[in-house]
Amino acid sequence: MNTDYSAEDLNAIVELASAVQRHLVDVPDQYKLILHDARRLPSKPLKDDDENSDNPGLEQEKTPHDISKNGQDLLHELNAYLGHLYATNALSQHGKEGCVDCKTAIGETVLFLAAKQGLKEIVRFLLQQGVSIDPKDRAGRTPLHHAVVKDQKEVVRMLLAAGGDIETTDLADHILLMFAAPRRDNRKNRSGHTPLIAAIEAGNEAMVKLLLDAGADPNHTTDDYAPLTSAIRAHSMSIFTILLDKVSDLDHADGRGETPLMHAAKWHDGMAKLLLERGARWDVENRNGETAMSIASQHANEPLLRLLLDKIPGQEYVNAKGHGLLHFAAESNLEGGDESMVRFLLAREGLTHDRKVADAQSGLQGAAWRGYTTILDILLGIFGVDVDGKEEGGYTALWLAVRWGREAAVELLLDKYRANTEVSNGEIKWTALHGAVYHEEPDMARMLLTRGANPNSRDRHGRTPLSWATNIRWQVCRDGIAPTIVPLLLEADGVDIDSRDTLGRTPLFWALLSAIYLVGAPEMVDMTPIFYAAMVKRAVLVQMFLEKGTEPDCKDADGRTPLSYAVEPFNVGWLAEYKGESEDEWEPEWSGDQLSRVVTTLLEQGADPGYQFSQGLTPLSRAEKKLEEGHEVLVLLRNASARGSSL
């Protein structure tokens, strides 16, 4: 039997075994020997009651395997000894009323271990000593859970007879096999498996019957699990049929809004047929608007789908979101898409052309974001299907294929079906090029530009793809590197480097202030990209824009120049807070280096350190207030100011 005991587990076993030895009679020599050996193994060895080690220097470091083996040996010897005592009715050395002192933590630890291994004599002994029947481990599991999972029927009966909670639940938010700690965030730990559900998922029919006979509730559902659904997921028809006669609600929806029939549509046709015969509803929708029918179409389950279609007048089912079955079949999980299911749905008798077009249009976006070119070809081959049609979120097939980097699908949509690259998408009214830029898909951006996409297209805020490309991302803000798409856009024919958005910002301003915009800090207005690049000390971007002819002393709405922002040390405090990190753990050295590089770059292009903006302040005076005397940037500004004064 597989065991994995820690040093703490072995300490608990040793302490219990030692207490038993002190209080009970006729301890076998083998028991004493194993206990003696085990005392030497834990990380903090316990004192031997019978003898002290004469030569501790000979002790060797023990491996986890040694600890597990000795723990198992000692548990089995203790179990055998206690069984002998029960059989012979041996008396305590302290009289009939004597009681072994089982400290709560020690007793509970050993109870878990004994329950898993089926050591019923130890379990009986601990329960007689008053150890808690239903302690929970970090995963919320009790000894009953463990005994059920390990198929220890005798222990299960003992725990239930002693009053163990047959309806207790473990925690859904943990790593099942590792028994990890519960969530550390503020979300509620959701209920998971009852002992009955654990037995069902183990496929243990005999254990399921035992628990049901003992009073387990077949209708006890938790946040994520239900007995009937668990039987479906376990592919156990025998357990499923047992429960089918006992469950009162065949349409119970789990935490995802899915009914047993929906699960059966994924995993088991036979179970689905039985549910339908018992009157299970086929038209219930989950949170994603899916029904058992749409799930069957998505999972290539044609036999069940035919059975369900017989229940629909006209065979034209549409869910609450307006999606037909083709919508789900088009985005099937099958690699490359489910061509046969799509063709089957399109060939249904009684399907009107208008319904066929509507279904195909609905499925277009799913095939696009999945990158299923064969399915796209089938759907777009239907007269009346619009390649530039939008789904309910306002996105076209081209935009979704670009967003997910589906190169073959993008090529098909552009070259064969002439998808319009300038259609606006979503609430922000992005073009496909905006999508490629924002989602960092340079290959998609290059493909669009070579096919004539407008590099100066504007969204609802007047921002161009170049404006979005300068946005700083957390992953790159520490090293000051430029996004890879910026150079691509700067080389595009006709790109407007100084295009202003609705707030007067140019791409250069966005390059400087994008980090501030990212976390929702007060926004600056009338800024060009160079201002934004300077504020976040992105020397590479500043240099790029200056080389393209951006004015180094351009003014924002407050009359400030990029240099006036660039001279201020970058405050990493709000960024550290945004990431939930300690500011002390940050390495802000990059900020100082970028500060010098940005200031040097601007000064070399003629930026004026003495230019006055509001309240008579200048970049030099700002630096004198913000920087320590002798700072490299302060020296650079003073030298530049002196050179300007001498002209």
C-alpha positions as CSV (number, residue, x, y, z in Angstrom):
1,M,0.0,0.0,0.0
2,N,1.3,3.4,-0.9
3,T,2.1,5.6,2.1
4,D,3.9,8.9,2.4
5,Y,4.6,9.8,6.0
6,S,6.4,13.0,7.1
7,A,8.5,13.3,10.2
8,E,5.6,15.0,11.9
9,D,3.4,12.0,11.1
10,L,6.0,9.6,12.5
11,N,6.3,11.6,15.7
12,A,2.5,11.3,16.2
13,I,2.6,7.6,15.6
14,V,5.6,7.1,18.0
15,E,4.0,9.2,20.7
16,L,0.7,7.2,20.5
17,A,2.6,3.9,20.4
18,S,4.7,5.0,23.4
19,A,1.5,5.9,25.4
20,V,0.0,2.6,24.6
21,Q,3.1,0.8,25.8
22,R,3.2,2.6,29.1
23,H,-0.5,1.9,29.9
24,L,-1.2,-1.6,28.5
25,V,0.1,-5.1,29.3
26,D,2.1,-7.7,27.5
27,V,3.7,-5.5,24.9
28,P,5.5,-7.9,22.4
29,D,9.2,-7.7,21.9
30,Q,8.7,-7.0,18.2
31,Y,6.5,-4.0,19.1
32,K,9.3,-2.7,21.4
33,L,11.9,-3.2,18.8
34,I,10.0,-1.4,16.0
35,L,9.1,1.5,18.4
36,H,12.8,1.7,19.5
37,D,13.9,2.0,15.9
38,A,11.2,4.5,15.0
39,R,12.1,6.8,17.9
40,R,15.5,7.5,16.2
41,L,14.0,8.6,12.9
42,P,11.9,11.8,13.3
43,S,13.5,15.2,12.7
44,K,13.3,15.7,16.5
45,P,13.8,12.2,18.0
46,L,11.8,11.3,21.0
47,K,13.5,10.1,24.2
48,D,13.6,6.3,24.5
49,D,11.9,5.2,27.7
50,D,13.8,2.0,28.0
51,E,17.3,3.0,27.1
52,N,19.4,5.9,26.0
53,S,21.6,5.7,22.9
54,D,25.1,4.7,23.9
55,N,26.7,6.1,20.7
56,P,24.7,8.8,19.0
57,G,27.6,9.5,16.8
58,L,26.8,6.4,14.8
59,E,23.3,7.8,13.8
60,Q,23.0,8.3,10.1
61,E,20.7,10.7,8.3
62,K,17.5,9.0,7.4
63,T,15.6,9.4,4.1
64,P,11.9,10.1,3.7
65,H,11.6,6.4,2.6
66,D,13.0,5.3,6.0
67,I,10.5,7.5,7.8
68,S,7.5,6.2,5.7
69,K,8.6,2.6,6.1
70,N,9.1,2.8,9.9
71,G,5.8,4.7,10.2
72,Q,4.0,2.0,8.3
73,D,5.7,-0.8,10.2
74,L,4.9,0.8,13.6
75,L,1.2,1.4,12.6
76,H,0.7,-2.1,11.6
77,E,2.4,-3.5,14.7
78,L,0.3,-1.2,16.8
79,N,-2.8,-2.3,15.0
80,A,-1.9,-6.0,15.5
81,Y,-1.2,-5.4,19.2
82,L,-4.5,-3.6,19.8
83,G,-6.3,-6.4,18.0
84,H,-4.7,-8.9,20.3
85,L,-5.8,-6.9,23.3
86,Y,-9.4,-6.7,22.1
87,A,-9.4,-10.5,21.4
88,T,-7.9,-11.5,24.8
89,N,-9.6,-8.7,26.8
90,A,-6.3,-7.7,28.3
91,L,-6.4,-5.3,31.2
92,S,-4.7,-1.9,31.6
93,Q,-1.8,-1.8,34.1
94,H,-3.7,1.1,35.7
95,G,-6.9,-0.8,36.2
96,K,-10.1,-1.1,34.2
97,E,-10.8,2.6,34.5
98,G,-7.4,3.5,33.1
99,C,-7.3,5.5,29.9
100,V,-4.4,6.2,27.4
101,D,-3.8,10.0,27.1
102,C,-4.3,10.7,23.4
103,K,-3.6,14.4,22.8
104,T,-6.0,15.8,20.3
105,A,-3.6,16.6,17.6
106,I,-1.7,13.3,18.0
107,G,-4.9,11.3,18.0
108,E,-6.4,13.0,15.0
109,T,-3.2,12.7,13.0
110,V,-3.0,8.9,13.6
111,L,-6.8,8.6,12.9
112,F,-6.3,10.0,9.4
113,L,-3.4,7.6,8.8
114,A,-5.2,4.6,10.2
115,A,-8.4,5.4,8.3
116,K,-6.6,5.5,5.0
117,Q,-4.8,2.2,5.6
118,G,-7.8,0.4,7.0
119,L,-6.2,-0.2,10.4
120,K,-9.5,-0.8,12.2
121,E,-8.1,-1.7,15.6
122,I,-6.3,1.6,15.8
123,V,-9.4,3.4,14.6
124,R,-11.6,1.6,17.2
125,F,-9.0,2.4,20.0
126,L,-8.8,6.1,19.1
127,L,-12.6,6.4,19.0
128,Q,-12.9,4.8,22.4
129,Q,-10.3,7.3,23.7
130,G,-12.6,10.1,22.6
131,V,-10.6,11.4,19.6
132,S,-12.7,13.7,17.4
133,I,-14.5,11.7,14.7
134,D,-14.6,14.4,12.0
135,P,-11.4,16.4,12.1
136,K,-10.6,18.0,8.8
137,D,-7.2,18.3,7.0
138,R,-6.2,21.3,4.9
139,A,-8.3,20.1,2.0
140,G,-11.4,19.8,4.2
141,R,-11.4,16.0,4.1
142,T,-12.3,13.9,7.2
143,P,-11.1,10.4,8.1
144,L,-14.4,9.2,6.5
145,H,-13.5,10.8,3.2
146,H,-10.1,9.1,3.2
147,A,-11.6,5.7,4.2
148,V,-14.1,6.0,1.4
149,V,-11.6,6.9,-1.2
150,K,-9.3,4.1,-0.1
151,D,-12.2,1.6,-0.1
152,Q,-11.8,0.8,3.6
153,K,-15.4,-0.5,4.2
154,E,-14.9,-1.7,7.8
155,V,-13.4,1.6,8.8
156,V,-16.2,3.5,7.1
157,R,-18.8,1.4,9.1
158,M,-16.9,2.1,12.3
159,L,-16.7,5.8,11.7
160,L,-20.4,6.0,10.8
161,A,-21.4,3.9,13.8
162,A,-19.5,6.3,16.0
163,G,-21.4,9.3,14.6
164,G,-19.2,10.4,11.7
165,D,-20.9,13.0,9.5
166,I,-22.0,11.3,6.3
167,E,-22.8,14.6,4.6
168,T,-19.6,16.5,5.4
169,T,-17.9,18.2,2.4
170,D,-14.3,18.9,1.5
171,L,-13.1,22.0,-0.2
172,A,-13.5,22.5,-4.0
173,D,-10.7,25.1,-4.2
174,H,-7.7,22.8,-3.7
175,I,-5.4,20.6,-5.7
176,L,-7.1,17.2,-5.2
177,L,-4.3,14.8,-5.0
178,M,-1.8,17.0,-3.3
179,F,-4.2,18.1,-0.5
180,A,-2.9,21.7,-0.8
181,A,-4.0,24.5,1.6
182,P,-7.2,26.4,0.9
183,R,-7.2,29.6,-1.0
184,R,-5.3,32.5,0.5
185,D,-7.4,35.1,-1.2
186,N,-10.7,36.5,0.0
187,R,-12.9,34.2,-2.0
188,K,-15.0,31.8,-0.1
189,N,-13.8,28.2,-0.1
190,R,-16.6,26.4,-1.9
191,S,-17.9,23.0,-0.9
192,G,-16.8,20.0,-2.9
193,H,-17.1,16.3,-2.3
194,T,-19.3,14.5,0.2
195,P,-18.2,11.0,1.0
196,L,-20.9,9.7,-1.4
197,I,-19.6,11.9,-4.2
198,A,-16.1,10.8,-3.5
199,A,-17.2,7.1,-3.7
200,I,-19.0,7.8,-7.0
201,E,-16.0,9.5,-8.6
202,A,-13.9,6.6,-7.5
203,G,-16.3,4.3,-9.4
204,N,-16.8,2.2,-6.3
205,E,-20.3,0.8,-6.6
206,A,-20.2,-1.3,-3.4
207,M,-19.1,1.8,-1.4
208,V,-21.9,3.8,-2.9
209,K,-24.4,1.2,-1.9
210,L,-22.9,1.1,1.6
211,L,-23.2,4.9,2.0
212,L,-26.7,5.0,0.6
213,D,-27.8,2.2,2.9
214,A,-26.3,4.2,5.8
215,G,-28.4,7.2,5.0
216,A,-26.3,9.3,2.5
217,D,-28.5,11.8,0.7
218,P,-28.4,11.2,-3.1
219,N,-29.9,14.7,-3.5
220,H,-27.1,16.5,-1.6
221,T,-25.5,18.8,-4.1
222,T,-22.5,21.1,-3.3
223,D,-21.2,24.2,-5.0
224,D,-19.5,22.2,-7.8
225,Y,-20.8,18.6,-7.5
226,A,-23.9,16.5,-7.6
227,P,-24.1,12.7,-7.1
228,L,-25.9,12.1,-10.5
229,T,-23.5,14.3,-12.4
230,S,-20.5,12.7,-10.7
231,A,-21.7,9.3,-11.9
232,I,-21.9,10.6,-15.4
233,R,-18.4,12.1,-15.3
234,A,-17.1,8.8,-13.8
235,H,-18.6,6.9,-16.8
236,S,-20.3,4.5,-14.4
237,M,-23.6,3.3,-15.8
238,S,-24.2,0.9,-12.9
239,I,-23.9,3.7,-10.3
240,F,-25.9,6.1,-12.5
241,T,-28.8,3.7,-12.7
242,I,-28.7,3.2,-8.9
243,L,-28.9,7.0,-8.4
244,L,-31.5,7.6,-11.1
245,D,-34.2,5.9,-9.0
246,K,-33.3,7.9,-5.9
247,V,-32.6,11.5,-7.3
248,S,-35.6,13.8,-7.1
249,D,-34.4,16.6,-9.4
250,L,-33.1,15.4,-12.8
251,D,-32.6,19.0,-13.9
252,H,-30.4,20.3,-11.0
253,A,-27.9,22.8,-12.3
254,D,-24.4,22.9,-10.9
255,G,-22.2,25.9,-10.3
256,R,-21.7,26.4,-14.0
257,G,-25.4,26.1,-14.7
258,E,-25.0,22.6,-16.3
259,T,-27.6,19.9,-15.8
260,P,-27.0,16.1,-15.7
261,L,-28.2,15.9,-19.3
262,M,-25.6,18.5,-20.4
263,H,-22.9,16.4,-18.9
264,A,-24.2,13.2,-20.4
265,A,-24.2,15.0,-23.8
266,K,-20.4,15.3,-23.4
267,W,-19.6,11.9,-22.0
268,H,-22.3,9.2,-22.3
269,D,-25.1,8.7,-24.8
270,G,-26.7,5.8,-22.9
271,M,-27.1,8.0,-19.8
272,A,-28.5,10.8,-21.9
273,K,-31.2,8.6,-23.3
274,L,-32.2,7.3,-19.9
275,L,-32.5,10.9,-18.6
276,L,-34.6,11.9,-21.6
277,E,-36.9,8.9,-21.0
278,R,-37.3,10.0,-17.4
279,G,-38.3,13.5,-18.6
280,A,-35.1,15.5,-18.2
281,R,-35.4,18.9,-19.9
282,W,-33.3,19.3,-23.1
283,D,-33.8,23.1,-23.4
284,V,-32.1,24.3,-20.1
285,E,-29.3,26.8,-20.9
286,N,-26.1,27.1,-18.9
287,R,-24.3,30.4,-18.2
288,N,-22.8,30.4,-21.7
289,G,-26.1,29.9,-23.4
290,E,-25.4,26.3,-24.1
291,T,-28.0,23.5,-24.0
292,A,-27.6,19.7,-24.1
293,M,-28.2,20.0,-27.8
294,S,-25.6,22.6,-28.5
295,I,-23.1,20.6,-26.4
296,A,-23.8,17.5,-28.4
297,S,-23.2,19.4,-31.6
298,Q,-19.9,20.8,-30.1
299,H,-18.7,17.4,-29.1
300,A,-19.3,15.5,-32.3
301,N,-22.2,13.5,-30.7
302,E,-24.3,13.1,-33.8
303,P,-26.5,10.1,-32.5
304,L,-27.6,12.1,-29.4
305,L,-28.1,15.2,-31.5
306,R,-30.4,13.3,-33.8
307,L,-32.4,12.1,-30.8
308,L,-32.7,15.6,-29.4
309,L,-33.6,17.1,-32.8
310,D,-36.6,14.9,-33.0
311,K,-38.0,16.9,-30.0
312,I,-37.8,20.3,-31.8
313,P,-40.6,21.4,-34.0
314,G,-39.1,22.5,-37.3
315,Q,-35.6,21.5,-36.2
316,E,-34.6,25.2,-35.8
317,Y,-33.5,25.5,-32.2
318,V,-32.1,28.9,-31.3
319,N,-31.0,29.8,-27.7
320,A,-31.7,33.0,-25.8
321,K,-28.6,34.7,-27.3
322,G,-29.8,33.9,-30.9
323,H,-27.3,31.2,-31.4
324,G,-28.2,28.2,-33.5
325,L,-26.6,24.7,-33.3
326,L,-24.2,25.6,-36.0
327,H,-22.7,28.3,-33.8
328,F,-21.5,25.7,-31.4
329,A,-20.5,23.1,-34.0
330,A,-18.4,25.6,-35.8
331,E,-16.2,26.1,-32.7
332,S,-16.0,22.4,-31.8
333,N,-13.0,21.3,-29.7
334,L,-12.0,18.8,-32.4
335,E,-8.6,19.6,-33.9
336,G,-9.2,21.5,-37.2
337,G,-12.9,21.7,-36.5
338,D,-15.8,19.2,-37.0
339,E,-16.5,19.3,-40.7
340,S,-18.9,16.4,-40.6
341,M,-21.1,17.9,-37.9
342,V,-21.3,21.2,-39.7
343,R,-22.3,19.5,-42.9
344,F,-24.9,17.4,-41.1
345,L,-26.5,20.5,-39.5
346,L,-26.6,22.3,-42.8
347,A,-28.2,19.4,-44.5
348,R,-31.1,19.0,-42.1
349,E,-34.5,18.6,-43.7
350,G,-36.9,21.5,-43.2
351,L,-34.1,24.0,-42.5
352,T,-35.0,27.2,-44.4
353,H,-32.4,29.2,-46.3
354,D,-32.8,32.2,-44.0
355,R,-32.3,30.0,-40.9
356,K,-29.2,28.4,-42.6
357,V,-27.7,31.8,-43.3
358,A,-28.4,33.0,-39.7
359,D,-26.9,29.8,-38.3
360,A,-23.8,30.1,-40.6
361,Q,-23.4,33.7,-39.7
362,S,-23.5,32.9,-36.0
363,G,-20.9,30.2,-36.4
364,L,-18.5,32.3,-38.5
365,Q,-16.8,34.0,-35.5
366,G,-16.3,30.8,-33.6
367,A,-14.6,29.2,-36.6
368,A,-12.5,32.3,-37.0
369,W,-11.1,32.6,-33.5
370,R,-10.4,28.8,-33.5
371,G,-8.6,29.2,-36.8
372,Y,-10.7,26.5,-38.6
373,T,-10.2,27.4,-42.3
374,T,-12.2,24.4,-43.6
375,I,-15.2,25.5,-41.6
376,L,-14.8,29.1,-42.6
377,D,-14.8,28.0,-46.3
378,I,-18.0,26.0,-45.8
379,L,-19.9,28.8,-44.0
380,L,-18.7,31.6,-46.3
381,G,-19.7,29.5,-49.3
382,I,-23.4,29.9,-48.3
383,F,-25.1,32.7,-50.3
384,G,-26.0,35.5,-48.0
385,V,-23.3,35.0,-45.3
386,D,-21.4,38.3,-44.7
387,V,-17.7,38.0,-44.2
388,D,-17.8,41.3,-42.3
389,G,-20.8,40.5,-40.2
390,K,-20.5,41.0,-36.5
391,E,-21.3,38.8,-33.5
392,E,-23.2,40.1,-30.5
393,G,-20.1,41.7,-29.0
394,G,-19.6,43.7,-32.2
395,Y,-16.5,41.8,-33.6
396,T,-16.0,40.5,-37.1
397,A,-14.4,37.1,-38.0
398,L,-11.3,38.9,-39.2
399,W,-10.8,40.8,-36.0
400,L,-11.2,37.6,-33.9
401,A,-8.8,35.7,-36.1
402,V,-6.3,38.5,-35.9
403,R,-6.7,38.8,-32.1
404,W,-5.9,35.1,-31.6
405,G,-3.1,35.0,-34.1
406,R,-4.8,32.6,-36.6
407,E,-2.5,33.3,-39.5
408,A,-4.1,30.9,-42.0
409,A,-7.6,32.1,-41.2
410,V,-6.6,35.7,-41.6
411,E,-5.0,35.0,-44.9
412,L,-8.1,33.2,-46.1
413,L,-10.5,36.0,-45.0
414,L,-8.3,38.7,-46.6
415,D,-7.3,37.0,-49.8
416,K,-10.2,34.8,-50.8
417,Y,-13.2,36.6,-49.2
418,R,-11.9,40.2,-49.2
419,A,-12.7,40.9,-45.6
420,N,-12.7,44.7,-44.9
421,T,-9.7,45.7,-42.7
422,E,-11.3,49.0,-41.7
423,V,-14.5,47.8,-40.1
424,S,-14.7,49.1,-36.5
425,N,-15.1,46.5,-33.8
426,G,-16.4,46.4,-30.2
427,E,-17.2,49.4,-28.0
428,I,-13.9,51.1,-28.7
429,K,-14.4,50.8,-32.4
430,W,-11.1,49.2,-33.2
431,T,-10.0,48.1,-36.6
432,A,-8.3,44.7,-37.2
433,L,-4.9,46.6,-37.1
434,H,-5.8,48.0,-33.7
435,G,-6.5,44.5,-32.5
436,A,-3.2,43.2,-33.8
437,V,-1.3,46.0,-32.1
438,Y,-3.1,45.9,-28.7
439,H,-2.8,42.1,-28.5
440,E,0.8,42.1,-29.6
441,E,0.5,40.1,-32.8
442,P,3.3,41.6,-35.0
443,D,2.9,39.0,-37.7
444,M,-0.8,39.8,-37.9
445,A,0.0,43.6,-38.1
446,R,2.5,43.0,-40.9
447,M,0.0,40.9,-42.9
448,L,-2.7,43.6,-42.5
449,L,-0.3,46.4,-43.5
450,T,1.0,44.6,-46.6
451,R,-2.6,44.2,-47.7
452,G,-3.4,47.9,-47.4
453,A,-4.7,48.3,-43.8
454,N,-4.7,52.0,-42.8
455,P,-2.0,52.7,-40.2
456,N,-3.8,56.0,-39.3
457,S,-7.3,54.4,-38.6
458,R,-8.9,55.9,-35.5
459,D,-10.9,54.3,-32.7
460,R,-13.7,56.1,-30.8
461,H,-11.1,58.0,-28.8
462,G,-9.3,59.1,-31.9
463,R,-6.3,56.9,-31.2
464,T,-4.3,55.3,-34.0
465,P,-2.6,51.9,-33.9
466,L,0.7,53.7,-33.4
467,S,-0.8,55.4,-30.3
468,W,-1.7,52.1,-28.8
469,A,1.6,50.5,-29.8
470,T,3.5,52.9,-27.5
471,N,1.5,51.8,-24.4
472,I,3.8,50.4,-21.8
473,R,3.1,46.9,-20.6
474,W,4.1,45.7,-17.1
475,Q,6.3,43.0,-18.6
476,V,8.6,45.5,-20.3
477,C,8.3,48.6,-18.1
478,R,11.4,47.8,-16.1
479,D,13.9,47.5,-18.9
480,G,12.7,50.3,-21.0
481,I,12.6,48.4,-24.3
482,A,10.4,49.4,-27.1
483,P,7.4,47.3,-28.2
484,T,8.2,45.3,-31.3
485,I,5.3,46.7,-33.3
486,V,6.3,50.4,-33.0
487,P,9.2,50.1,-35.5
488,L,6.8,48.2,-37.9
489,L,4.2,51.0,-37.7
490,L,6.8,53.8,-38.0
491,E,7.9,52.3,-41.3
492,A,4.4,52.0,-42.7
493,D,3.6,54.1,-45.7
494,G,1.8,57.3,-44.8
495,V,1.8,56.8,-41.0
496,D,1.1,60.0,-39.1
497,I,3.6,60.2,-36.2
498,D,2.0,63.3,-34.7
499,S,-1.7,62.4,-35.0
500,R,-3.7,63.7,-32.0
501,D,-6.5,61.9,-30.4
502,T,-9.7,63.4,-29.0
503,L,-7.7,64.6,-25.9
504,G,-4.9,66.0,-28.0
505,R,-2.4,63.3,-27.3
506,T,0.0,62.1,-29.9
507,P,1.7,58.7,-29.9
508,L,4.8,60.2,-28.3
509,F,2.8,61.4,-25.3
510,W,1.3,57.9,-25.0
511,A,4.8,56.4,-25.0
512,L,5.7,58.6,-22.0
513,L,2.6,58.3,-19.9
514,S,1.2,54.9,-20.8
515,A,2.2,53.4,-17.5
516,I,0.2,56.0,-15.6
517,Y,-2.8,55.4,-18.0
518,L,-2.5,51.7,-17.4
519,V,-3.4,52.0,-13.7
520,G,-6.0,54.7,-14.0
521,A,-4.0,57.6,-12.6
522,P,-5.2,61.1,-13.5
523,E,-4.7,61.5,-17.2
524,M,-2.8,64.2,-18.9
525,V,-4.3,66.0,-21.9
526,D,-3.0,67.4,-25.2
527,M,0.1,65.3,-25.0
528,T,2.1,63.8,-27.9
529,P,3.8,60.4,-27.6
530,I,7.2,61.9,-26.8
531,F,5.8,63.2,-23.5
532,Y,4.6,59.8,-22.5
533,A,7.9,58.2,-23.4
534,A,9.8,60.7,-21.3
535,M,7.7,60.2,-18.3
536,V,8.3,56.5,-18.1
537,K,11.9,57.0,-19.1
538,R,11.7,55.0,-22.3
539,A,14.8,56.2,-24.1
540,V,14.4,53.8,-27.1
541,L,10.9,55.1,-27.9
542,V,12.0,58.7,-27.4
543,Q,14.8,58.3,-29.9
544,M,12.6,56.6,-32.4
545,F,10.1,59.5,-32.4
546,L,12.8,62.1,-32.5
547,E,14.4,60.4,-35.5
548,K,11.1,60.6,-37.3
549,G,11.0,64.3,-36.8
550,T,8.9,64.9,-33.7
551,E,9.4,68.3,-32.2
552,P,11.5,67.9,-28.9
553,D,9.9,71.0,-27.3
554,C,6.3,70.3,-28.3
555,K,3.8,71.6,-25.6
556,D,1.0,69.9,-23.9
557,A,-2.2,71.4,-22.5
558,D,-0.3,72.7,-19.4
559,G,2.4,74.2,-21.6
560,R,5.0,71.6,-20.5
561,T,7.6,70.0,-22.7
562,P,8.7,66.4,-22.7
563,L,11.9,67.4,-21.0
564,S,10.0,68.8,-18.1
565,Y,8.5,65.3,-17.5
566,A,11.7,63.4,-18.2
567,V,13.8,65.2,-15.5
568,E,11.7,63.8,-12.7
569,P,12.7,60.5,-11.1
570,F,10.3,57.7,-11.9
571,N,8.1,57.0,-8.8
572,V,7.9,53.2,-8.6
573,G,5.8,53.3,-5.5
574,W,2.4,53.2,-7.2
575,L,3.6,50.6,-9.6
576,A,4.7,48.3,-6.8
577,E,1.4,48.9,-5.0
578,Y,-0.5,48.1,-8.2
579,K,1.3,44.7,-8.4
580,G,0.9,44.0,-4.7
581,E,4.6,44.0,-4.2
582,S,6.8,45.6,-1.5
583,E,8.5,48.7,-2.7
584,D,11.6,47.5,-0.9
585,E,11.8,44.5,-3.1
586,W,11.8,46.6,-6.3
587,E,14.9,47.2,-8.2
588,P,14.5,50.8,-9.4
589,E,18.0,51.2,-10.7
590,W,16.7,51.0,-14.3
591,S,14.8,54.2,-13.7
592,G,17.9,56.2,-13.0
593,D,19.6,54.8,-16.1
594,Q,16.6,55.5,-18.3
595,L,16.3,58.9,-16.8
596,S,19.8,59.9,-17.9
597,R,19.3,58.3,-21.4
598,V,16.0,60.1,-22.0
599,V,17.3,63.5,-20.9
600,T,20.5,63.1,-22.9
601,T,18.5,62.1,-26.0
602,L,16.2,65.1,-25.7
603,L,19.1,67.5,-25.1
604,E,21.0,66.2,-28.1
605,Q,18.0,67.1,-30.2
606,G,17.8,70.6,-28.9
607,A,15.3,70.4,-26.1
608,D,15.5,73.6,-24.0
609,P,16.2,73.1,-20.3
610,G,15.3,76.7,-19.6
611,Y,11.9,76.7,-21.2
612,Q,9.3,78.2,-18.8
613,F,5.9,76.7,-18.3
614,S,3.3,77.2,-15.5
615,Q,4.4,79.4,-12.5
616,G,7.7,80.1,-14.1
617,L,9.0,76.6,-13.7
618,T,11.6,75.1,-16.1
619,P,12.9,71.6,-16.7
620,L,16.1,72.7,-14.9
621,S,14.2,74.1,-11.9
622,R,12.1,70.9,-11.7
623,A,15.2,68.8,-11.6
624,E,16.8,71.0,-8.9
625,K,13.7,70.3,-6.7
626,K,13.5,66.6,-7.5
627,L,17.1,65.5,-7.7
628,E,20.0,65.4,-5.3
629,E,22.9,67.7,-5.8
630,G,25.6,66.1,-8.1
631,H,23.0,63.9,-9.9
632,E,24.1,63.1,-13.4
633,V,20.9,64.5,-14.9
634,L,21.3,67.8,-13.0
635,V,24.8,68.2,-14.3
636,L,23.6,67.5,-17.9
637,L,20.8,70.1,-17.6
638,R,23.1,72.8,-16.1
639,N,25.7,72.3,-18.8
640,A,23.1,72.5,-21.5
641,S,21.7,75.6,-19.9
642,A,25.1,77.2,-19.7
643,R,25.8,76.5,-23.4
644,G,22.4,78.0,-24.3
645,S,23.1,81.2,-22.3
646,S,26.5,81.7,-24.0
647,L,25.0,81.7,-27.5
